[in-house]
Amino acid sequence: MSTLTTTARNAVQNGVSTQQTASSITTIRTSIDKMLPQIAKVLPKHLSPERVSRIAMTTIQKNPKLAECDVKSLLGAVMAASQVGLEVDDILGQAYLVPFWDSKNRRFAAQLQIGYKGFLDLARRSGQVINIVSQVVYENDDFEFEYGFDETLKHKPATRNRGTCLYVYAYANLKDGGRVFEVLTMEDVEKARMSSQSQKDFNTKQISKTPIGIWAEHYESMARKTAIRRLAKYLPLSVEMLRATSLDELSDGGKKVDYSALVEGNEITIEAIAVEDEILEYNEQTGELVSTSGETNEALNNPVQESLI
């Protein structure tokens, strides 16, 4: 029996991988379709279960690693987003499905991460917030702020050559006439990023000096979300906002959220969500897994494959 060349071997492996992905997507689609009646019960009026299913499947098909995730984790993450009325769409930026490596079960699992646009939407839904905005300030913008009795916030963006990022801020006008704002320096943003367990480098087991994972892919959006979450403590929050904040803090903390309770139809409560040890975030740019796990880079990023001859 002759041995396949490297090119032929890769072609066979790619063919098997493509077939497996197609099979996984079919399984996921069938599972989501079965959950549509359950999803419909928790959705706000502006969303339909069919739209949730369509957007979720589009997102999953665009990221092959999501197709490799445990189906229950995907269903739970979609259900969690549905219960707070957000869509898991990278383009809309309300919420994201992020593949993580579950070192305990040695497979990928999906986690829900709320985007800054999702938090904006949830804050507006409280009925107590007229509008809420988050912006990034660059060095050539005209920007002024002051806290105290005569608080002020002024921002006139430069029309070109804006330079590097200096600040990110969020403000809200409340129904009772009040106004609140929060300004963060990029140093503040970096401190927030570096406090996230998902930013620990796999090789050094230390916090990465440069953004990795979702921070690398959507840094500005994550910075805006940081400002909004800081502002949230001054806002009248809806139940959905509180739920979303709790879920996002758990996920951002590098913890595995067990969505089993949600798949079984329970409401989102911290008591209903089992949080396990840290998990490994899949970095789409490098194709590697990032975390503080004691497992070796070689063991996780270069799993043993069966010989094809």
Residue pairs with C-beta under 8 A, 6 or more apart in sequence:
1 309
3 309
4 12
4 308
4 309
9 308
12 308
13 305
13 308
21 64
21 67
21 68
24 67
24 68
25 57
25 60
25 61
25 67
27 71
28 57
28 60
28 67
28 71
28 74
29 53
29 57
31 71
31 74
31 75
32 53
32 56
32 57
32 75
32 78
33 53
35 75
35 78
35 79
35 263
36 49
36 50
36 53
37 49
38 79
38 265
39 49
39 52
39 53
39 78
39 79
39 82
40 48
40 49
42 79
42 82
42 83
43 49
43 52
43 82
43 85
44 85
44 125
46 85
47 82
47 85
47 87
51 87
52 78
52 81
52 82
52 87
55 87
55 88
55 89
56 74
56 78
56 88
56 97
58 89
59 66
59 88
59 89
59 90
59 97
60 66
60 67
60 74
60 97
61 67
62 90
63 97
63 99
63 284
65 99
65 108
65 282
65 284
66 74
66 97
66 99
66 108
66 110
68 99
68 107
68 108
69 99
69 107
69 108
69 109
69 110
70 102
70 105
70 107
70 108
70 109
70 110
72 259
72 260
72 263
73 102
73 109
73 110
73 111
73 259
74 97
74 110
75 259
75 263
76 110
76 258
76 259
76 260
76 262
76 263
77 88
77 97
77 110
77 111
77 112
77 259
78 88
78 97
79 259
79 262
79 263
80 112
80 247
80 259
80 262
80 268
81 87
81 88
81 94
81 95
81 112
83 240
83 243
83 262
83 267
83 268
84 114
84 118
84 122
84 240
84 241
84 243
84 244
84 247
84 268
85 121
85 122
85 125
85 240
86 94
86 95
86 114
86 118
86 121
86 122
86 244
87 94
87 95
88 94
88 95
88 96
88 97
88 112
89 95
90 96
92 117
93 115
93 116
93 117
93 118
93 218
93 221
94 114
94 115
94 117
94 118
94 121
95 112
95 113
95 114
95 115
95 118
96 112
96 113
96 114
96 115
96 214
96 218
97 110
97 111
97 112
98 110
98 111
98 112
98 113
98 213
98 214
98 251
98 281
98 282
99 108
99 109
99 110
99 111
99 281
99 282
100 108
100 109
100 110
100 111
100 256
100 279
100 280
100 281
100 282
101 107
101 108
101 109
101 279
101 280
101 281
101 282
101 289
101 291
101 300
102 108
102 109
102 256
102 279
102 280
103 277
103 279
103 280
103 291
103 293
103 295
103 300
104 256
104 276
104 277
108 282
109 256
109 279
111 251
111 256
111 257
111 279
112 247
112 248
112 251
112 257
113 214
113 248
113 251
113 252
114 225
114 244
114 245
114 247
114 248
115 218
115 221
115 225
116 134
116 221
116 222
116 224
116 225
116 228
117 221
118 244
119 225
119 228
119 229
119 232
119 241
119 244
119 245
120 132
120 133
120 134
120 228
122 238
122 240
122 241
122 244
123 129
123 132
123 172
123 228
123 232
123 235
123 237
123 238
123 241
124 131
124 132
125 238
125 240
125 241
126 235
126 236
126 237
126 238
126 241
127 175
127 238
128 174
128 175
128 176
128 235
128 236
129 172
129 173
129 174
129 175
129 235
129 236
130 172
130 173
130 174
130 175
131 172
131 173
132 170
132 171
132 172
132 173
132 228
132 231
132 235
133 170
133 171
133 172
134 168
134 169
134 170
134 224
134 225
134 227
134 228
135 155
135 157
135 168
135 169
135 170
135 224
136 165
136 167
136 168
136 220
136 223
136 224
137 143
137 155
137 165
137 166
137 167
137 168
137 169
138 157
138 158
138 162
138 163
138 164
138 165
138 166
139 162
139 163
139 164
139 165
139 166
140 158
140 161
140 162
140 163
141 155
141 156
141 157
141 158
141 162
141 166
142 154
142 155
142 156
142 157
142 158
143 154
143 155
143 156
143 166
143 167
144 152
144 153
144 154
144 155
145 152
145 153
145 154
145 169
145 181
145 183
146 152
151 179
151 181
153 169
153 171
153 181
153 183
155 169
165 186
165 220
165 223
166 185
166 186
167 183
167 184
167 185
167 186
168 183
168 184
168 186
168 189
168 220
168 223
168 224
168 226
168 227
169 181
169 182
169 183
169 184
169 227
170 181
170 182
170 224
170 227
170 228
170 230
170 231
171 179
171 180
171 181
171 182
171 231
172 179
172 180
172 181
172 231
172 234
172 235
173 179
174 180
174 235
174 236
180 231
180 234
180 235
181 231
182 227
182 230
182 231
182 234
183 227
184 192
184 223
184 226
184 227
184 230
186 223
188 226
189 223
189 226
189 227
192 226
193 199
193 211
193 215
193 222
193 226
194 207
196 215
196 252
196 253
196 254
197 253
197 254
197 255
197 278
197 291
197 292
198 212
198 213
198 214
198 215
198 252
198 253
198 254
198 281
198 290
198 291
199 207
199 208
199 211
199 212
199 213
199 215
199 290
200 206
200 207
200 208
200 254
200 290
200 291
200 292
201 207
201 208
201 212
201 290
202 280
202 288
202 289
202 290
202 291
202 293
202 297
202 300
202 301
203 297
205 292
208 290
210 216
211 219
212 281
212 283
212 290
213 281
213 282
213 283
213 290
214 222
214 281
215 222
216 283
216 285
217 284
217 285
229 245
229 248
232 241
232 245
235 241
237 245
243 268
246 268
246 270
247 257
247 268
247 273
250 257
250 273
250 275
251 257
254 278
254 279
254 281
254 291
254 292
255 275
255 276
255 277
255 278
255 279
256 275
256 276
256 277
256 278
256 279
257 273
257 274
257 275
258 273
258 274
258 275
258 276
259 273
260 274
261 272
261 273
261 274
262 268
262 272
262 273
266 272
278 291
278 292
278 293
279 291
280 289
280 290
280 291
280 293
280 300
281 289
281 290
281 291
282 288
282 289
282 290
283 289
283 290
287 301
288 297
288 301
289 297
289 300
289 301
293 300
